[in-house]
Amino acid sequence: MLYKKITFGKVVETAVFAAIHVLILVLSKDLGSSIIFFVGFLFMLLIASRNYLYLIAGFVCGGGAAIVGYHLFSHVRVRVQAFRDPFSVIDN
């Protein structure tokens, strides 16, 4: 979709399709793969458009999604707790 002419409408259309795929992965709780696909999409968009604003906006939105994911998924909170203080959850 970003092969020929890159307009803002094409970028939005492509982002919607990419977001659907990432949301399917998030709903199946496969957060690692969703991050890989999201970052891959951002860098393909950067290469196709040569616009760093898309990359910056993508990382800001991704940071917001990480905060939402922290509050939605208990296993993410456990992993963050284990990262911050590994000895507090060493038994589990």
Secondary structure as a PSIPRED ss2 file (coil, helix, strand):
# PSIPRED VFORMAT (PSIPRED V4.0)

   1 M C   1.000  0.000  0.000
   2 L C   1.000  0.000  0.000
   3 Y C   1.000  0.000  0.000
   4 K C   1.000  0.000  0.000
   5 K C   1.000  0.000  0.000
   6 I C   1.000  0.000  0.000
   7 T C   1.000  0.000  0.000
   8 F H   0.000  1.000  0.000
   9 G H   0.000  1.000  0.000
  10 K H   0.000  1.000  0.000
  11 V H   0.000  1.000  0.000
  12 V H   0.000  1.000  0.000
  13 E H   0.000  1.000  0.000
  14 T H   0.000  1.000  0.000
  15 A H   0.000  1.000  0.000
  16 V H   0.000  1.000  0.000
  17 F H   0.000  1.000  0.000
  18 A H   0.000  1.000  0.000
  19 A H   0.000  1.000  0.000
  20 I H   0.000  1.000  0.000
  21 H H   0.000  1.000  0.000
  22 V H   0.000  1.000  0.000
  23 L H   0.000  1.000  0.000
  24 I H   0.000  1.000  0.000
  25 L H   0.000  1.000  0.000
  26 V H   0.000  1.000  0.000
  27 L H   0.000  1.000  0.000
  28 S C   1.000  0.000  0.000
  29 K C   1.000  0.000  0.000
  30 D C   1.000  0.000  0.000
  31 L H   0.000  1.000  0.000
  32 G H   0.000  1.000  0.000
  33 S H   0.000  1.000  0.000
  34 S H   0.000  1.000  0.000
  35 I H   0.000  1.000  0.000
  36 I H   0.000  1.000  0.000
  37 F H   0.000  1.000  0.000
  38 F H   0.000  1.000  0.000
  39 V H   0.000  1.000  0.000
  40 G H   0.000  1.000  0.000
  41 F H   0.000  1.000  0.000
  42 L H   0.000  1.000  0.000
  43 F H   0.000  1.000  0.000
  44 M H   0.000  1.000  0.000
  45 L H   0.000  1.000  0.000
  46 L H   0.000  1.000  0.000
  47 I H   0.000  1.000  0.000
  48 A H   0.000  1.000  0.000
  49 S H   0.000  1.000  0.000
  50 R C   1.000  0.000  0.000
  51 N C   1.000  0.000  0.000
  52 Y H   0.000  1.000  0.000
  53 L H   0.000  1.000  0.000
  54 Y H   0.000  1.000  0.000
  55 L H   0.000  1.000  0.000
  56 I H   0.000  1.000  0.000
  57 A H   0.000  1.000  0.000
  58 G H   0.000  1.000  0.000
  59 F H   0.000  1.000  0.000
  60 V H   0.000  1.000  0.000
  61 C H   0.000  1.000  0.000
  62 G H   0.000  1.000  0.000
  63 G H   0.000  1.000  0.000
  64 G H   0.000  1.000  0.000
  65 A H   0.000  1.000  0.000
  66 A H   0.000  1.000  0.000
  67 I H   0.000  1.000  0.000
  68 V H   0.000  1.000  0.000
  69 G H   0.000  1.000  0.000
  70 Y H   0.000  1.000  0.000
  71 H H   0.000  1.000  0.000
  72 L H   0.000  1.000  0.000
  73 F C   1.000  0.000  0.000
  74 S H   0.000  1.000  0.000
  75 H H   0.000  1.000  0.000
  76 V H   0.000  1.000  0.000
  77 R H   0.000  1.000  0.000
  78 V H   0.000  1.000  0.000
  79 R H   0.000  1.000  0.000
  80 V H   0.000  1.000  0.000
  81 Q H   0.000  1.000  0.000
  82 A H   0.000  1.000  0.000
  83 F H   0.000  1.000  0.000
  84 R H   0.000  1.000  0.000
  85 D C   1.000  0.000  0.000
  86 P H   0.000  1.000  0.000
  87 F H   0.000  1.000  0.000
  88 S H   0.000  1.000  0.000
  89 V H   0.000  1.000  0.000
  90 I C   1.000  0.000  0.000
  91 D C   1.000  0.000  0.000
  92 N C   1.000  0.000  0.000
